Amino acid sequence: MPHLRPPAPGPWLPLLLGALFLSPLASQLPPKRVLAWGDTITAYQHDSVSHALATMERLGRESGAYEMYIRTDSQLITKQPIAGGARNARDLDYFDAIFYYGTGDNLGPQQKSDLMSFIKEDGKGFVGAHTADDAFFEWPEFGEMIGGYFDNHPWNSFLAPIVVEQPDFPAMKHFPVRFTIKDEIYQHKSFARDKVRGLASLDAANLDYSKPNIHRQDHDFAIAWAKMYGKGRVFYSSFGHAAETWDDPRVQKMYLEAIRWALRLSGEDVTPGPPLPSPQ
């Protein structure tokens, strides 16, 4: 019987070797996609929105955690065909999470339904920054989803004393238990501890209560929280009023880790509670 020879090397050999020795980078899944939604068409417009979104886009690219698509309108908040039939138009089905720094209310009924479905049924993420709860006051389901509504900022921008309540949460791990930061801190209404996981709050024992417009008699001034909305993960923080706040490495790290958590790249689902810690 004649001996069988292996075929001579040909153009197929590099392809075969490449398939057998894929690099770790080549075998990784593509990064998650985040829609940065900075709607500035309605209500009060913060000058820091463009810098905030650009910063978060950069952090996603540098970390490799996600690709961010920046929009300052609400066109992509839909699961329906995009008006005009643009071939490269995206919709909510394309994204894994939303990073929202906007105000006002200019979504139609179908868009509102699609947004809630994106989070609640599809299990996608939603991260709200600063003005994210200063929006959609006539849409109760939005308030339920995000965990509360803006109710003034009695101290305006000040050196805020912060207490971290959940130091093991991914977006809180880099903070000391107590620290100060200059920012405009919001007071919230329709906010309750039995509906969210409180992460950080103002140190109630070190506040000036002579300021007008202090509405919360329980002195619960939450700074950041996380919650589940159906299958989806939701995070909110009032940090981020001024452009320079977005240059603070602590704030950058918090929002980067919050997005990673919302994308299910880190951490676990959360449950509501516990109650506000007693002032010390």
C-alpha positions as CSV (number, residue, x, y, z in Angstrom):
1,M,0.0,0.0,0.0
2,P,1.5,3.4,-0.9
3,H,2.3,5.8,1.9
4,L,-0.1,8.7,2.2
5,R,1.7,12.1,2.3
6,P,0.2,15.1,4.0
7,P,-0.7,17.8,1.5
8,A,1.8,20.4,0.8
9,P,1.5,23.7,2.7
10,G,-0.9,26.0,1.0
11,P,-2.8,29.2,1.6
12,W,-5.1,27.3,4.0
13,L,-2.3,26.8,6.5
14,P,-2.1,30.3,8.0
15,L,-5.8,30.3,8.4
16,L,-5.8,27.0,10.2
17,L,-3.0,28.1,12.5
18,G,-4.8,31.3,13.2
19,A,-7.9,29.4,14.2
20,L,-5.9,27.2,16.5
21,F,-4.0,30.0,18.2
22,L,-6.5,32.8,18.7
23,S,-5.2,35.5,21.0
24,P,-7.3,36.2,24.1
25,L,-8.3,39.6,22.8
26,A,-9.7,38.1,19.6
27,S,-11.8,35.6,21.6
28,Q,-13.4,38.3,23.8
29,L,-17.0,39.3,23.2
30,P,-17.5,42.8,21.8
31,P,-17.9,45.5,24.3
32,K,-21.4,46.4,25.6
33,R,-23.2,49.4,24.0
34,V,-24.4,52.3,26.0
35,L,-26.6,55.1,24.8
36,A,-25.6,58.4,26.4
37,W,-28.9,60.4,26.4
38,G,-28.3,64.0,27.2
39,D,-31.6,65.6,26.2
40,T,-31.2,69.3,26.4
41,I,-34.2,70.4,24.3
42,T,-36.5,71.1,27.2
43,A,-36.4,72.5,30.7
44,Y,-33.1,73.7,32.4
45,Q,-29.9,73.0,30.5
46,H,-26.8,72.3,32.4
47,D,-23.6,73.5,30.8
48,S,-21.8,70.4,32.0
49,V,-23.8,67.9,29.9
50,S,-21.5,67.9,26.9
51,H,-18.4,67.4,29.1
52,A,-20.1,64.8,31.2
53,L,-21.1,62.7,28.2
54,A,-17.7,63.1,26.6
55,T,-16.0,62.0,29.8
56,M,-18.1,58.9,30.1
57,E,-17.5,58.0,26.5
58,R,-13.8,58.3,27.0
59,L,-13.9,56.2,30.2
60,G,-15.8,53.4,28.4
61,R,-13.3,53.4,25.6
62,E,-10.2,53.5,27.8
63,S,-11.5,50.7,30.1
64,G,-12.9,48.6,27.3
65,A,-16.1,48.1,29.3
66,Y,-18.5,49.6,26.7
67,E,-18.9,51.7,23.6
68,M,-20.9,54.9,24.1
69,Y,-23.1,56.6,21.5
70,I,-23.8,60.2,22.5
71,R,-27.1,61.8,21.6
72,T,-28.6,65.1,22.8
73,D,-32.1,64.3,21.6
74,S,-34.6,61.5,22.2
75,Q,-34.8,60.0,18.7
76,L,-33.3,56.7,19.6
77,I,-35.5,56.1,22.7
78,T,-37.7,53.7,20.7
79,K,-38.1,50.2,19.5
80,Q,-40.0,51.3,16.4
81,P,-38.7,52.1,12.9
82,I,-36.7,55.4,13.0
83,A,-38.5,58.2,11.1
84,G,-36.9,58.8,7.8
85,G,-35.6,55.3,7.5
86,A,-31.9,56.2,8.0
87,R,-29.9,53.0,7.3
88,N,-27.5,53.5,10.2
89,A,-30.1,54.6,12.8
90,R,-30.0,52.7,16.1
91,D,-32.9,52.0,18.4
92,L,-33.2,50.6,22.0
93,D,-32.7,47.0,20.8
94,Y,-29.2,47.9,19.8
95,F,-28.1,49.1,23.3
96,D,-27.4,47.3,26.6
97,A,-27.9,50.3,28.9
98,I,-28.7,54.0,29.0
99,F,-26.7,56.8,30.7
100,Y,-29.1,59.6,31.2
101,Y,-28.2,63.2,32.0
102,G,-31.2,65.2,30.9
103,T,-34.3,67.0,31.9
104,G,-37.9,67.7,30.7
105,D,-40.4,65.5,29.1
106,N,-40.5,65.2,25.3
107,L,-41.1,61.4,24.8
108,G,-44.3,60.3,23.1
109,P,-46.5,57.5,24.6
110,Q,-44.9,54.7,22.5
111,Q,-41.4,55.9,23.4
112,K,-42.3,55.8,27.1
113,S,-43.6,52.3,26.8
114,D,-40.5,51.2,24.9
115,L,-38.2,52.8,27.5
116,M,-39.9,51.0,30.3
117,S,-39.9,47.7,28.4
118,F,-36.1,48.1,27.7
119,I,-35.5,48.1,31.4
120,K,-38.3,46.1,33.0
121,E,-38.7,43.3,30.5
122,D,-35.5,43.2,28.5
123,G,-33.3,43.5,31.7
124,K,-31.2,46.4,30.3
125,G,-29.5,49.0,32.5
126,F,-30.3,52.6,33.4
127,V,-27.8,55.0,35.0
128,G,-29.1,58.5,35.9
129,A,-26.8,61.4,36.6
130,H,-27.6,64.6,38.5
131,T,-30.7,66.0,36.7
132,A,-31.9,62.5,35.8
133,D,-34.7,62.6,38.4
134,D,-35.5,66.3,37.5
135,A,-37.6,65.0,34.6
136,F,-40.9,63.4,33.6
137,F,-42.8,64.7,36.7
138,E,-46.1,63.9,35.0
139,W,-45.1,60.3,34.3
140,P,-45.3,58.4,37.6
141,E,-43.8,55.2,36.1
142,F,-40.5,57.1,35.4
143,G,-40.4,58.2,39.1
144,E,-41.1,54.6,40.2
145,M,-38.3,53.4,37.9
146,I,-35.6,55.8,38.9
147,G,-36.6,55.9,42.6
148,G,-37.6,59.5,43.2
149,Y,-37.9,63.1,41.9
150,F,-35.9,66.3,42.4
151,D,-37.2,68.5,45.1
152,N,-34.9,71.5,45.2
153,H,-31.2,71.8,46.3
154,P,-31.4,73.8,49.6
155,W,-27.6,74.2,49.9
156,N,-26.9,74.9,46.2
157,S,-23.2,74.1,45.5
158,F,-21.4,73.6,48.8
159,L,-18.7,71.4,50.4
160,A,-21.0,68.5,51.0
161,P,-20.3,66.0,53.9
162,I,-21.0,62.5,52.5
163,V,-21.5,59.2,54.3
164,V,-21.1,56.0,52.3
165,E,-23.7,53.4,53.4
166,Q,-22.8,50.5,51.3
167,P,-19.0,50.4,50.9
168,D,-19.1,47.0,49.2
169,F,-21.2,48.2,46.3
170,P,-19.1,48.4,43.1
171,A,-19.6,52.1,42.6
172,M,-18.8,52.9,46.2
173,K,-15.7,50.8,46.9
174,H,-13.2,53.5,46.1
175,F,-14.7,56.1,48.5
176,P,-13.8,56.4,52.1
177,V,-16.7,55.9,54.5
178,R,-16.8,59.7,55.1
179,F,-15.6,62.4,52.7
180,T,-16.4,65.9,51.4
181,I,-17.0,67.0,47.9
182,K,-18.1,70.4,46.4
183,D,-21.2,69.8,44.4
184,E,-24.9,70.8,44.1
185,I,-26.7,68.1,46.1
186,Y,-30.4,67.4,45.4
187,Q,-33.2,66.8,47.9
188,H,-35.7,64.2,46.7
189,K,-39.4,63.5,47.0
190,S,-41.3,60.3,46.3
191,F,-38.1,58.6,47.6
192,A,-38.4,55.8,50.1
193,R,-35.8,53.4,51.5
194,D,-38.0,50.4,51.2
195,K,-37.9,50.8,47.4
196,V,-34.2,51.4,46.8
197,R,-30.8,50.2,48.1
198,G,-29.3,53.4,49.6
199,L,-25.6,53.8,48.8
200,A,-24.6,57.2,50.1
201,S,-26.2,60.3,51.7
202,L,-25.5,63.6,53.2
203,D,-24.2,63.5,56.7
204,A,-27.3,64.8,58.5
205,A,-25.4,65.7,61.6
206,N,-23.3,68.2,59.8
207,L,-25.7,70.2,57.8
208,D,-27.0,73.8,58.0
209,Y,-30.8,73.5,58.6
210,S,-31.3,77.3,58.5
211,K,-31.4,77.1,54.7
212,P,-34.9,77.6,53.1
213,N,-36.6,74.9,51.1
214,I,-35.6,72.0,53.3
215,H,-38.6,69.7,52.9
216,R,-37.5,66.4,54.3
217,Q,-38.2,66.3,58.0
218,D,-36.5,62.9,58.3
219,H,-33.2,64.5,57.2
220,D,-32.8,61.7,54.6
221,F,-30.8,63.4,51.8
222,A,-29.8,60.5,49.6
223,I,-26.8,61.0,47.3
224,A,-26.8,57.7,45.4
225,W,-28.9,54.6,45.3
226,A,-29.4,51.4,43.2
227,K,-32.5,49.4,42.6
228,M,-34.1,46.8,40.4
229,Y,-36.9,47.7,38.0
230,G,-38.3,44.4,36.8
231,K,-35.3,42.6,35.3
232,G,-33.2,45.7,34.9
233,R,-30.6,47.4,37.1
234,V,-31.0,51.1,37.9
235,F,-28.5,53.5,39.5
236,Y,-28.9,57.2,40.3
237,S,-26.6,59.8,41.8
238,S,-27.0,63.6,42.1
239,F,-23.2,64.1,41.7
240,G,-22.3,66.1,38.5
241,H,-23.7,69.6,38.5
242,A,-20.6,71.5,37.3
243,A,-18.2,70.6,34.5
244,E,-15.2,70.4,36.9
245,T,-17.0,67.7,38.9
246,W,-16.6,65.4,36.0
247,D,-12.9,65.9,36.2
248,D,-12.9,64.5,39.8
249,P,-11.5,61.0,39.6
250,R,-13.8,59.9,42.4
251,V,-16.9,60.9,40.4
252,Q,-15.5,59.4,37.2
253,K,-14.9,56.1,39.0
254,M,-18.3,56.0,40.5
255,Y,-20.2,56.5,37.3
256,L,-17.9,54.1,35.4
257,E,-18.5,51.4,38.0
258,A,-22.2,52.2,38.1
259,I,-22.4,51.6,34.3
260,R,-20.5,48.4,34.6
261,W,-22.9,47.2,37.3
262,A,-25.9,48.2,35.3
263,L,-24.4,46.2,32.4
264,R,-24.1,43.2,34.7
265,L,-20.3,43.2,34.3
266,S,-19.9,43.4,38.1
267,G,-21.8,43.0,41.3
268,E,-25.1,41.4,42.1
269,D,-28.8,42.4,41.9
270,V,-29.9,44.5,44.9
271,T,-32.8,44.5,47.3
272,P,-34.3,47.5,49.1
273,G,-33.1,48.9,52.4
274,P,-31.8,49.1,55.0
275,P,-33.2,52.2,56.7
276,L,-31.2,55.4,56.9
277,P,-28.4,55.1,59.4
278,S,-28.8,57.1,62.6
279,P,-26.7,60.3,62.7
280,Q,-23.4,60.0,64.6
